[in-house]
Amino acid sequence: MTIALEIQVEELRAELRNADAAERCQIKAELELAEAELAAAIAELEGTIDAAPPF
């Protein structure tokens, strides 16, 4: 799963470099979300967080 997220992050970074002003905001938001998902997936794999719901 993390490989797919890493690829998505790199693709979004490339898109952001080539984006015009109108697209930049949307791509930036997508990139932030993908980076957060990647960080959570890595933390779960390392055992530093528990992804199960608290209930």
Rosetta constraint file for C-alpha pairs under 8 A:
AtomPair CA 1 CA 5 HARMONIC 6.50 0.50
AtomPair CA 1 CA 41 HARMONIC 7.82 0.50
AtomPair CA 2 CA 6 HARMONIC 6.01 0.50
AtomPair CA 2 CA 38 HARMONIC 6.29 0.50
AtomPair CA 2 CA 41 HARMONIC 6.50 0.50
AtomPair CA 2 CA 42 HARMONIC 7.10 0.50
AtomPair CA 3 CA 7 HARMONIC 6.17 0.50
AtomPair CA 4 CA 8 HARMONIC 6.16 0.50
AtomPair CA 5 CA 9 HARMONIC 6.12 0.50
AtomPair CA 5 CA 34 HARMONIC 6.64 0.50
AtomPair CA 5 CA 35 HARMONIC 7.89 0.50
AtomPair CA 5 CA 37 HARMONIC 7.53 0.50
AtomPair CA 5 CA 38 HARMONIC 5.82 0.50
AtomPair CA 6 CA 10 HARMONIC 6.27 0.50
AtomPair CA 6 CA 38 HARMONIC 6.97 0.50
AtomPair CA 7 CA 11 HARMONIC 6.15 0.50
AtomPair CA 8 CA 12 HARMONIC 6.13 0.50
AtomPair CA 8 CA 34 HARMONIC 7.13 0.50
AtomPair CA 9 CA 13 HARMONIC 6.17 0.50
AtomPair CA 9 CA 31 HARMONIC 6.15 0.50
AtomPair CA 9 CA 34 HARMONIC 6.03 0.50
AtomPair CA 9 CA 35 HARMONIC 6.45 0.50
AtomPair CA 10 CA 14 HARMONIC 6.25 0.50
AtomPair CA 11 CA 15 HARMONIC 6.19 0.50
AtomPair CA 12 CA 16 HARMONIC 6.02 0.50
AtomPair CA 12 CA 27 HARMONIC 6.64 0.50
AtomPair CA 12 CA 30 HARMONIC 7.53 0.50
AtomPair CA 12 CA 31 HARMONIC 5.82 0.50
AtomPair CA 13 CA 17 HARMONIC 6.34 0.50
AtomPair CA 13 CA 31 HARMONIC 7.12 0.50
AtomPair CA 14 CA 18 HARMONIC 6.61 0.50
AtomPair CA 15 CA 19 HARMONIC 5.81 0.50
AtomPair CA 15 CA 27 HARMONIC 7.35 0.50
AtomPair CA 16 CA 24 HARMONIC 6.08 0.50
AtomPair CA 16 CA 27 HARMONIC 6.16 0.50
AtomPair CA 16 CA 28 HARMONIC 6.93 0.50
AtomPair CA 19 CA 23 HARMONIC 5.77 0.50
AtomPair CA 19 CA 24 HARMONIC 5.62 0.50
AtomPair CA 20 CA 24 HARMONIC 6.08 0.50
AtomPair CA 21 CA 25 HARMONIC 7.43 0.50
AtomPair CA 23 CA 27 HARMONIC 6.20 0.50
AtomPair CA 24 CA 28 HARMONIC 5.93 0.50
AtomPair CA 25 CA 29 HARMONIC 6.31 0.50
AtomPair CA 26 CA 30 HARMONIC 6.32 0.50
AtomPair CA 27 CA 31 HARMONIC 6.02 0.50
AtomPair CA 28 CA 32 HARMONIC 6.20 0.50
AtomPair CA 29 CA 33 HARMONIC 6.30 0.50
AtomPair CA 30 CA 34 HARMONIC 6.16 0.50
AtomPair CA 31 CA 35 HARMONIC 6.06 0.50
AtomPair CA 32 CA 36 HARMONIC 6.17 0.50
AtomPair CA 33 CA 37 HARMONIC 6.20 0.50
AtomPair CA 34 CA 38 HARMONIC 6.11 0.50
AtomPair CA 35 CA 39 HARMONIC 6.13 0.50
AtomPair CA 36 CA 40 HARMONIC 6.17 0.50
AtomPair CA 37 CA 41 HARMONIC 6.12 0.50
AtomPair CA 38 CA 42 HARMONIC 6.13 0.50
AtomPair CA 39 CA 43 HARMONIC 6.11 0.50
AtomPair CA 40 CA 44 HARMONIC 6.08 0.50
AtomPair CA 40 CA 49 HARMONIC 7.92 0.50
AtomPair CA 41 CA 45 HARMONIC 6.22 0.50
AtomPair CA 42 CA 46 HARMONIC 6.15 0.50
AtomPair CA 43 CA 47 HARMONIC 6.06 0.50
AtomPair CA 43 CA 48 HARMONIC 5.23 0.50
AtomPair CA 43 CA 49 HARMONIC 5.80 0.50
AtomPair CA 44 CA 48 HARMONIC 6.08 0.50
AtomPair CA 44 CA 49 HARMONIC 5.25 0.50
AtomPair CA 44 CA 50 HARMONIC 6.18 0.50
AtomPair CA 44 CA 51 HARMONIC 6.52 0.50
